[in-house]
């Protein structure tokens, strides 16, 4: 996977973090952690946090990558333990662009939590796969 996909994922996360007006510390740390997991340095991420970005979703994502995108968005949305309608709408819009039926948000909001084990993630991936309209 090229650097473009992780960067587009980070930009989507940053846009979500801005929905409530500003990027909180927990949100910022989560974005840095996602970046680090994808080999993107803090120095690269820091300037991205200063503004919102075009909403770009790559067309060449496989099903695992699509799941990772939507999972990370929902996890970020829930990180501050406050849910805003605008955040849910944003995540639903991205889910649709990823090829999910927007109803996937119900299962994601019910099952996504801060720390999840590999088995839980695999089960959630299977649960959400039925919402994918194209493979």
Residue pairs with C-beta under 8 A, 6 or more apart in sequence:
1 65
3 39
3 40
4 58
5 58
5 60
5 61
5 65
6 34
6 35
6 38
6 39
6 40
7 40
7 48
8 56
8 57
8 58
9 34
9 38
9 68
9 69
9 72
10 31
10 34
10 35
10 38
10 40
10 45
10 48
11 48
11 53
11 54
11 56
12 53
12 55
12 56
12 57
12 69
12 73
12 94
13 30
13 31
13 34
13 72
13 73
13 76
14 23
14 31
14 48
14 49
14 52
14 53
15 52
15 53
15 55
15 90
16 73
16 76
16 77
16 87
16 90
16 91
17 23
17 24
17 27
17 28
17 31
17 76
18 52
19 84
19 86
19 87
19 90
20 82
20 84
20 86
20 87
23 31
23 49
24 80
26 79
26 80
27 76
27 79
27 80
28 49
30 75
30 76
30 79
31 45
31 49
31 76
32 42
32 45
34 72
35 41
35 42
35 44
35 45
36 42
55 93
55 94
55 97
57 69
57 94
57 97
57 98
61 69
61 98
63 129
63 132
63 135
64 125
66 98
66 99
66 100
66 132
67 125
67 128
67 129
69 94
69 98
70 91
70 94
70 95
70 98
70 100
70 104
70 108
70 128
71 108
71 112
71 121
71 124
73 90
73 91
73 94
74 91
74 105
74 108
74 109
74 112
75 112
75 114
77 83
77 87
77 88
77 91
78 109
78 112
78 113
78 114
79 114
83 109
88 105
88 109
91 105
91 108
92 102
92 105
95 101
95 102
95 104
95 105
95 131
96 102
99 132
99 133
99 134
100 128
100 131
100 132
100 133
101 131
101 133
103 131
104 128
104 131
107 124
107 127
107 128
107 131
108 124
108 128
111 120
111 124
111 127
112 124
116 124
